[in-house]
Amino acid sequence: MAGIERRRLLAAGGGVALAAGLASACGANTGRGGGGSGSGISQWYHQYGEPGTAQAVKRYAAAYKKAHVSVQWRPGDYDRQTAAALLTDSGPDVFEVNGPLLDQIQGGQVVDLTAEVEPVKDDFNQAVLAPKIWQGKVWGIPQVIDMQMLYYRKSALKDAGVEPPSSVDELVDAAKKLTTKKSKGLFLGNDGGVGVLSGTPLFAAGLSLIDEDGKVGFDDPAAARVLGKIRQLYADKSLLLGAPTDWSDPAAFLQGLTAMQWSGLWALPQIKKALGDDFGVLPFPKEGSGGKPAVPVGAYGSAVSARSKRKAEAKAFAKWLWVDRTDFQQDFALSYGFHIPARISLAKKAKQLQEGAAADAVRFATEHGHAEPLLWTTADRTAYQDALSRIIKDGANPETELKGVVRKVNAELQRVKRT
C-alpha cells in the first residue's frame, strides 16, 4: 500500500491514518526549485511506502526529453504542505492531489486539463475520474486505483456451514456464526468500522453521499436501516476489536483472529502467499431490494498549479506521463505495490490482475466502485463520522443521528455552491 496518505484516502477520507510495518521509501528533492524558480518543471509526490517507487518516478521524469523535470518526494503532512505551497510562487508545477479537489478548483489553484484527458476520457475508471470533474471540466488525471474489499477464509466458512455473504443480513448472520471463543467473525478495524466504512453501507443500500443532482444522497429511511445493521454487528460481539494491527494490515486475518476481514487490494499478495487458495474476496454486500454491492475506490490525481510560470510545459508533461506513457502507468501501478491502473484497458491487460482474487477485485472496482464525490467536504465527513461512531459504539438512534448530518450537509452544499 502506498503509504499512510493513501491509506487515509482509501478510508473514504474518514480520518483514519494508519499503516503497519510500512517500509519507508527513500527519495528526496533532486535539486531544482518549485514553480517560481529554475528553468525546469517541479513535480511533487507524497511519500509512498513501497520501496522502489521514488526511484521509479525519477526514472519516468528523466525519460521526458522536452523539459527537465525535478521530482520532490514530500514526507510528512503532504496535503498541508501542498495547500500552503500552492499559495506561493515557489510551489510545484505538477503535483499529486488527494481525493476530491474542490477547494483547489474553487480557489483557482489548479488548471483545466480537459483537453489533455479528453482523447482517453472514457478509458478511465469513471468512479475515480468523477471527483476530478467540476462544471464539466477535468482538473486532475487519476494515477492508480486503490480499493477495499472483504476477505474471507474459505475453510473457516465451510467448517461453520456458512456461505459467503451476499447481503448485509447474511453478513450479520455469518459474522455471528463464525464467532467462537478463539476468534471473531469479522474485523472492520479496531474502532468497529467507524473509520473505514464511511459511506460504503449507504452505497450498499442503493444510496450515495451526494447524488447526481448535487443534493444529499442519504436522506432516506434505508440509510438508517443499514447503519442499524452495522450497529448489530457490534452489539452481537461479532467484531474483532483491539487487534495488534488495524484494518489495513492483514495480520489479524492471517493469524486466525478473524474469519473475515475488510482490507485493501494491497493486502492480497501477502494473503495469497500465506494462505494459498484458502481465501476469497467479496464486495461489501448489498442491503435490501434496492441495494447493490459496494466497493470504495480512490485515486491520487496529477494536477497542474495555476501559479506555475510554465503551465503549458507542465500540462504537456502531465499528459505525457499519465495519458500517453501507458507503460509507465502500468509499471507505477503494479511493480512496487499492488494497485489497479486507472485506465480500464490497462487493468484488463495486466497479467497480475487476470486470475483469481485479483481478477475479482478488478471486476468489483469496475462494476461497483464508488469514490467520495467532489462536493463531499471535510465538514460533511466529520459530521457523518461522528454520527456513525455514536450509532455503532453507543447504540444511538440512526434516524435521529442522520437527520443532524443531513442538515449539516445541506448547509455545506449551499456554501460550496455559492463559492
N, C-alpha and C positions, 0 to 999 in steps of 0.2 A: 504494500500500500504506500502511496506516495506521500508519506509524512503526515504529521499531525494536522496541518492545514487541510489536506484533502479528507482526512477522517472527519473533520468538523463539517466540511462541505457536504459529505455524504451522510452525516447525521441529520440530513434535511435542514441544515442550518440551525439545528436545535440546541446549540450551546454546549455540545459535548466535545471536548477536546481531549482525546486520549489516544495512546498508542503504546503497545507493549513490546519491548525489545527491538525497537526500530534501530537499524544501523544508520548512523548519520552520514549521509553522502558528503563527500568533500566538494569543494568548489569555492571560488572567490571572485572578487572583482578582477577583471582582466586588464584594467588599467584606464581605459578612456572614461571620460566623464559622462554625465547624463545628457538630457535633451538640449541643454544650452551651451555645451562646450565641445571642443574637438571637431573632427571632420567626418566621423562615422556615425553609426546608429547604435544606441544603447538599448539593450534588451534585458528586462528583469524577469527572474523566476523566483517563486518561493522555494524554500529548501525541501527538496524531495528526500524521502527516506531511503530509496533504493540505491545501493552502490552502483556507480556507473552512469547515473543519469546526468550528473553535472558534466562529465566528460563528453557524453553524447551530444548535449545541446551546444557545447562549444565546438564540437566537430561539425554539426549542422551549420553553425554560424560561419565557420571557416570555409565551408564549401560555397558560400554565397560570394560571387565574384563582382557584383555590381556596386558593392559598398563594403567598407569594413564594419563588422558587427562585433561589439564588445558585450559579452554576457556577464551580467551581475547576478550572483547567487545571493539571495537575501534571507539569512537566518532570522529567527525571532518573529515578531508580530508583523507578518508581511502586509496584511490588509491595512494596518495602521501606518506602516512606513509608506506604502504606496499612496494612500489618501493624502498624506502630508506632502509627498514629493510632487504630486500632480498639481499642487497649488503654486509650484515654483518653476523657474526656468532650468533647474538642474535635475529634474526628474527624468524618467526613462522616455525613450521614443516609442518602444514596443514593450508591452508588459502583460503578464498574466492577470486575469481578473477572476475573482472567486464568486461563482454563482451568479444570481441576478445582479445587474449593474445599473439599476435605475438612478441611483444617486449620481453616478458619474455621467450618465446621459443627460439628466436634467440640469446638472451643473455645468454642462458644456465642456467636460473634461476629456471626452473621447470623440473620435471622428467616425463618420459614416463609412462602413466597409461593405455596403450592399453590392457595389459593382464588383468587388473582389470575390465575393461569395456567390453571386448570382448564377454563374455557369454550372455550379455543382450544388446549389442550394437544396435541391430535393434529395441529394445523396446523403445529407447529414441526418443523423437520428433527430427527428423533429422534436422529441421531448427535451433534448438538451439545447437545440437551436432556439426554441421559443423564448426562453428567458434572456436571449441576447437581442431580441427584436422589440423595437419601440416605434410606434407610428409607422409601421410598415418598412422600417429600415433596420439593417443588421449592424450591430455595434461591436460585436465580438465574434471571433471564429472558434468554435469548440475544438479542443485539442484531443482529449481522450475521455472515455466514459468510465466512471466508477459506478457500481451498483451494489445493492444489498439484496439478500435473499435468505430463505430458510434452509438450513442444512439439517438433515435427519439421518440417524443411524439405522440402516435397514434391519440389522439383526435385532436391535432393541425393539423396534416396532413389531417385527414378526413374533418375537417371544411374548409380547404383550397382547398379540392379536389385534393390533391397531393398524388401520390403513393410513397412508399419507393423507393428511387433512386437505380437503378441497373447499372448505367453508370455515368461517370463524367459529361457528358452533362446533364443528368437528375438531378444530384446533383446541378449543377449550376442553372438550371431552378427551382428546388424545393426551394433552398435557397432564390431565388428572390421572388417567390410567397409567401413564408412563412414570409417574412419580412413585418412588419407593423410598425405603429407609436410607438407601445408599446414594440415590441420585434423584434429580428433579426432571420433570418432563420437558421444561422449556427454559431457555436463557435468552432474555431480551435486554441484557445489560444489568448492571448492579443496582440501577435505580428502578427496575421493574419495567423498563421500556419507555419511560418518560422522555428521555433524550433522543433515543434513536428512532422511535416510531414516528414521532411528529405527526404529519398529516396522512401517513400511509393508511391507517384504518379508515379514514374518511374516503380516500380514493377507492378502497376495497368495497365501500358501501355505495359506490357509484357517484360520489360527490367530488368536490375539489376544494382547494383553499380559496382561490379566486376563479370565478367562472369565465367563460369566453366573452361575456358581456361586461367584464370588469366589475362584477358585483361579488359579494360574499357567496362562496360556493357551498357552505355547510349550514345554512340557516334552514335546517330540515330535521324532522324527528329521527331520521335514520342516523344522523350523526350521534345523537345521544344514545341510541340503541347500541351502536357498535362500540362506543367508548365504555359503555356499561359492561360489555362483554370482556373488554380488555381488563377492566377492574376485576371481573370474576376470576381471571387467571391469578391475580394477586391474592384475592380473598381465598381461593382454593388452596393456596400454598403450593401451587404447581410450578412457580417460577423460582429459578435459582437466583439467589441474592448473595452478595458478598463473596463472589468468586475472586480468585487471586488476580486475574486479569479481566478486563471488561470485554464488551461485545465484539470489538474489532479484532480481538485475538482469539483464535480457535482453541486455545489451551483447555478450556473447560469442557468443550465437546470431545476433544481428543483424549482427555483423562477420564472420560466416563462420568463426569459430574452432572451431565445433562444429556437427554436423548435427542433433543432438538435445540438448535441454536440459530439465532438471527445474526448474520455477519455479512461480510462483503465478499465480492468476487476475488479480491486479493488473497483471501484465505484458502482458496480452492487448491492451489498446488501443494500447500502444506498438508491439507486434509487428505488429498489423494495419496501423497507419499506415505502417510501414517496408516490410513485405513484401506487402501486399495479400492475395491469396488463396494465396500460396506458403507456406502452413504449415498444419499440422493439429495437433490435440491428442488425447491419449490418457490413460487412467488408467494407473497402474502396472500392468504386465501380470501375469496370473495365473501361479502356479507349480504345476505338477503337476496330476494329475487331480482333486484335492480343492481346488484353489485357485480364486480369483476375483479380478477386477480390484480394485485398492485405491486409495482416494483419501483422503489425510489432510485433515481439516477441523478448524477451530477457531472458537470464538466467544467474544468477551468477553460477559460477562453483567452485568446490572444487579442489584445486591443491596442490601439494607437492613441497616444496622448495628443490632445488638441494644443498643448503648449509646445510640442515638438517644433523645432525650426526646420525639420526635414520630413514633413508629413508625407509628401509624395513618395520619398525613398522608403520611409517606414512602412507605408501601406504596401508598396511593392514587395518588400521583404516579407511581411506577414503573409501576403498571398503566396509568395514563392514557397514558404515553409509549410503553411497549414492548408493550402489548396493544391498547389502544383506538385510538391515533393511527397507523393504518397508513400514512397519507400521510407522516408524519414518518419512519416506519421505512423506507419506500421511498426517500425523499429522502436519509436518512443513508447508506443502502447504496450509492447509485448517482450522486449528484450531485457528489461530491467525489473519491472514489476509485472503485474498481471491485470491488464485493463482491456477494455473493448475500444477499438478505433472509433472515432466519432463518425466516420463515414461508413454507411451501411455496406457499400461494396467492398471496403477493406475488411470489415468484420466477417463478411462471408468468405473471403479468400484466406483468412488467417488459419494456418494449419492447426495452431494450438487451440483454436476455438471451434473445430469442426466435429469433435466427437464427445460423447458422454455428457457429463455435467456441464462442461464449458459450453458445448453447443446449446444445451438447455438454457444456460444463462444468457447467451446472446439472443435467443428466441424470446425469453422473458422480457429482456430490456427493450427489444424491438416492438413486441406486441403489447406490453403492459407498462412500459416505462413512464414515470411521471417525475417532473422536477419542480422545485419551488418556482412559482410564477414570478414574473418580473415585478408585479405590484405587491408582492408579499414583503412587507418591510420588517425591520428589526423589531419595531414596537409591536407589530402583529405577532411575530414569532414569540416574543417574550410573554405576551398576554396568553397566547394559546398554550405554551409550555407550562406556565404556572397553573393554568386551569387543568391541564392534563395530569399534572402532579397531584393536585388535590383530588381529582377523580380516582386515579389509580391507587394512590397510597392512603388517602384519608376516607375514601368512600363518599366523597361529596357528590351531590346530585348533578348528573351530567347536563340535564336540561338547563338548570339554573346557571351552571358554570359557563355553558356555551352561549347563553344569552349575553353575558357580560363580554365575552370575546367578540361576538358579532357586533356589538355596539362599538367596541374599540376598532375593529377592522373597518367598519363603515366610516368612522371618523378619519382613519388613516387614508382611506380611499379618496375621501373628499379633499384631504390635504395634498396628496400627491397629484391629483388631477388638476388642482389649481396652480401647481408649480409650473 
